[in-house]
Amino acid sequence: LSAYDRLPSAQLRTDNGGDIGGEMVYRGDNAVAHLPPPPEKPKRGQNLRTWFDDAQVLIDRPAAGTACDMGVSMKGGVNAGSHNHDDIGSYVGVVGDRCVILDPGSETYTSRTFGPHRFDSKLLNSFGHDVPRVAGQLQRQGAGAKARVIATQFGEDEDRYTIDMKAAYAVPSLQSLTRAWTYSRGGAGVLTVEDHATFSSPEDFETALITLGTWKAAAPDRLVITDGKGKD
């Protein structure tokens, strides 16, 4: 702990949430231990959005002083890299303080997690994410499985984000596949997700919603998902 003891108190990182791995990292004399404290979280309405161009991730927030109580995040990205999940086109939706539509996160690590059978895991492959299954196929892995950003349109009341995600699927009959998210700050907040796919021959097309809440069918084409006080 001598290196840790020598660090100025202003540079000590103790905000690791009690994680033993993080604790060990922060107690070492390394680049992470010397990072400045994280910035204060933006206040509600301070920033309507954050756009990460390289990662193709958009985070949308409600405007201050409105009834909108929904925040969302959507991603394109690529199915390659360290600790990768197959999640091109995934999104999450927060209502109040509850993540109603979510990414389930990582699995309990085993020797398989970082071996050739990593993507047998339904948490790491695209089965565990709210993305399409096309012609019975999950998303593929590798640098070639990359989304292409078609358009981003940002406004005070509404943001729209569209990607081409065809490259994520090794389906010969798939001619095109796009996903568009429209986030409206009107009312309590609305997120609309539109998938458009074309094939050279008839194929099955499915998608999913991932939640830890409860759901029920409210109509033939409508689900109500409840998690605490949050509903979608």
N, C-alpha and C positions, 0 to 999 in steps of 0.2 A: 504493500500500500504506500510505499515511499513516494512513488510518482504522483499518486492521487493526493497525498498530503501536501505536495509542493505546488499544486495547482491553485491559482488565485480563486477565492470563493466565488467571484463573479463568473468564472468559467466552469464551475462544477455543474454537471448535468444530472439532476436527481429526479427528473420528470419521466421516469420510465414505467410508472404505473405498477411498481412492485414486481416486474418481470426479472427473474434471476439472471437471464441472459443479458438483458439490457444493463442490469446492475454491474455485471462483470465488465461489460464494454466500457461503461462510463467511469469505472474505477481504474482503468488503464490509461497510461500516458500516450494517447493516440489522437488522431485527427478528430474523432467523434467527441472525445472528452474536451477538446478545446473549442468546440462550436459555441457560438453565443446562444443565449436563451432563445427559445422560439418566440416569434412575434405574438402579440396579443391577438386573440381571435377577433375577427371583424364583428362589429355590432350589427344587430339585425338591420338589414336595409343599407348597410354601409357600402357593400359591393353587390351589385345585382348578379354578377357572374365572375367566374374565373375560367379562362380558356388556356389549356396546356396544348400548344400546337404540336410539339413533337410526339407526345403520348396520345394525341387526339381525344383528350378528355375534356368535357364541359361540365362545370358545376353551376347550377342555377339556383338563385335565392329569391325569396319574397322581397318586395319593396317595403320600406318602413312605413308604418302608419296605415297599413291596409289589412283587409280581412284574410289575405292569402296566408295560409299556414303550411304550405307545401314547399319543400326543397327537393331538387332532383340532381342526379349526376348520370352522364351517359358517356360511353367510350367506344372508340373504334380500335385502333392499335394493331398489334401483330402477335401471333401465337408463337413467339420465340423468345429466348432469353432466360436468364436466371429466375427461378421461382415462378415461371410462367404458368398461367391458367389459360385454357382455351375459352376465351370470353369476348371475342369480337362482337360488338353490338349489344353488350349487356348494359344494364342501367339499374339504379336504385331510386326509391322514392321515400322521402321522410315526411310524415305528417305530425306536426307538433314536435314532440321529442321521441317519436317512435319510427323506426325504419320499417315501414310496412312491406315494401317490395325491396329485396335485399340480395346481396352477394353473401353466400353462407360462409365465406372465408376459407381458411386452410384446414386440412385434415390433421389428425394426430400423426406426426412424422414417424415413419418406419423406414427400414432399409429399402423398401419398394418405392418410397416417395421420390427418391433421387436416382432411381435405376431405370432400366429400359421399360419397365411396366408402370411408370409414373402415371400415365394417362389411362390406366385401368380404373383409376379412382373417379367415382361419379361426382366428387367435389372439385376435382382438378380439370376434368374434361368438360366439354360444353353441356353435358347432361345437367350439371349442377348450376347452370346459369340461365337467365331468362333470354335465351337466344333460340333461333329456329333449329329444328331438326329437318333436314331436307332429303327427301327420298329415302327416309330411314337412316340417314347418315349424320353423325355428329361432326363437329368441326375438326379439321386436320391441324397438324402441328407444322412448325417450320417458318422460316423467314418469308416463304412465298405466300403464307396465309396472312395477308395483310389487308387491312381496310384502306379504302381511298376516300378521302373527304370530298364530297361533291359540292356541298354548300354549307355555309353558316350565315344565318341572318339574325342579328341581335338588335333588340329594341327595348324600350322602357317597359312595354306591356307584354311582349311575347318574344321568345327566342325559338329559332328553328335550326336543327342540325341534321344533315343528311349524309349518309355514307353508302358507298358501294361495298358490299361484303361478300360478293360472289367468290373471291379467291379463298375464302375460308372453307369452302366445301369442294371435295373431290367427287363431284357428281357430273358425269359427262353430259347429261341432258339439260343441266342448268345453264340457261342463257344469260340471265341477269337476276340480281338480287340486291335490292336497296332497302335500307331502313331509315325512316325519318322520324325524329322526335320533335314535337311542338309543345313547348312549355308556356302556358298562359298564367300570368299573375292576376288575372281577373277572378273575382269571387274568392273562394277558398283555395283556388289554384287547381290547374288541370294539366296533366301530361297526356298527350296523344301519341301513340306509337303506331306507325304505318309501315307495313312490309309489302313490297311489290316484287313478285317473282315471275319469271317466264321460263318455260321449258320447251324443249323440242318434242317431248312426248309426255303424256300424263304421268304425274308423280304425286306422292303424298307430301304435304307441307304442314308442319306442326310448329308451335312455339309454346313457351312456358312462362309462368310467373312463379318466382321463388319467394316464399314468405315463411315466417315462424308463427304467423297469426292463424286465425281460423277463417274458413271461406264457406260460402254457400251460394247456390245458384238463385239469383233473383229474377231471372228471365232466361229464355233459351239462349240469348246472346249476351248475358250479363252476369258477372260475378261480383259479390261483395266480400271483400277481405277486411277483416277486423283484427287489429293488434292494439290492445289497450283502448285508448280513446281515438286512435287513428284509423281511418277507413279509406279504402281506394275502390 
